[in-house]
Amino acid sequence: MTANVYIALQSNDDTRPIIEAITEANPHAVVSQFPAMVKIDAPGHLTIVRELVSEKLGREWDLQEIHLNLISLSGNIDEDDDAFTLHWNA
């Protein structure tokens, strides 16, 4: 059994392209919409790819911008300039 990781973001116009990029990069993820937030769960791992978010936004996007709308997350974080990955160690 694989433990889920998740990320919860504010539900607003700024996060819609980010959520779209996350779901494109992680087809195994499950998106749950709530009135003020969007929670994305995934078994094992979840990756946010900077280049995909930049494409969706139509501008360069710094991964650190995720913190502007981040509510919560669960999992170990691996982060570099190109990707932000949540995972659980085996």
C-alpha positions in Angstrom: 0.0 0.0 0.0 1.4 3.4 -1.0 0.8 6.4 1.2 -0.7 9.5 -0.3 1.0 12.9 -0.5 -1.0 16.0 -1.0 -0.8 19.7 -1.6 -3.6 22.2 -0.7 -3.7 25.6 -2.5 -6.0 28.6 -2.2 -8.8 28.5 -4.8 -8.3 31.6 -6.9 -7.4 32.8 -10.4 -3.7 32.6 -9.6 -3.8 28.9 -8.8 -5.9 27.6 -11.7 -2.9 27.4 -14.1 -0.8 25.8 -11.4 -3.5 23.2 -10.7 -3.9 22.5 -14.4 -0.1 22.0 -14.7 0.0 19.7 -11.7 -2.8 17.5 -13.0 -1.1 17.3 -16.4 2.2 16.2 -14.9 0.5 13.8 -12.5 -2.4 11.9 -14.1 -2.6 9.7 -11.1 -3.6 12.7 -8.9 -7.0 13.3 -7.5 -8.3 16.9 -7.3 -10.8 17.9 -4.7 -12.5 21.3 -4.9 -13.6 23.1 -1.8 -15.0 26.6 -1.4 -11.7 28.2 -0.5 -9.1 25.6 -1.5 -8.1 22.9 -3.9 -6.5 19.7 -2.5 -4.5 17.5 -4.7 -3.8 13.9 -3.5 -1.6 11.4 -5.1 -0.3 8.0 -4.2 3.4 7.9 -3.6 4.5 11.2 -5.2 3.4 14.5 -6.8 5.6 16.7 -8.9 5.1 20.4 -9.8 7.1 21.1 -13.0 8.2 24.8 -13.4 8.2 24.7 -17.2 4.6 23.4 -17.3 3.3 26.1 -14.9 5.2 28.7 -17.0 3.4 27.5 -20.2 0.0 27.6 -18.5 0.6 31.1 -17.1 2.2 32.4 -20.3 5.2 33.8 -18.4 8.2 32.7 -16.5 7.3 31.2 -13.1 9.6 30.7 -10.1 8.8 27.6 -8.0 9.1 29.8 -4.9 5.9 31.5 -6.0 4.0 28.4 -4.9 4.3 29.6 -1.4 2.1 32.6 -2.1 -1.0 30.4 -2.4 0.1 27.3 -0.4 -2.1 26.2 2.5 -0.7 22.9 3.4 1.2 19.9 2.2 2.1 16.3 3.2 5.2 14.4 2.2 8.9 14.8 2.0 10.0 17.7 -0.3 12.6 17.5 -3.0 13.1 20.8 -4.7 15.3 22.4 -7.3 15.0 25.2 -9.8 12.9 23.0 -12.2 10.6 20.8 -10.0 9.0 20.6 -6.6 8.3 17.0 -5.6 6.4 15.6 -2.7 7.0 11.9 -1.8 7.2 9.4 1.0 10.4 7.5 1.5 10.1 3.7 1.0 
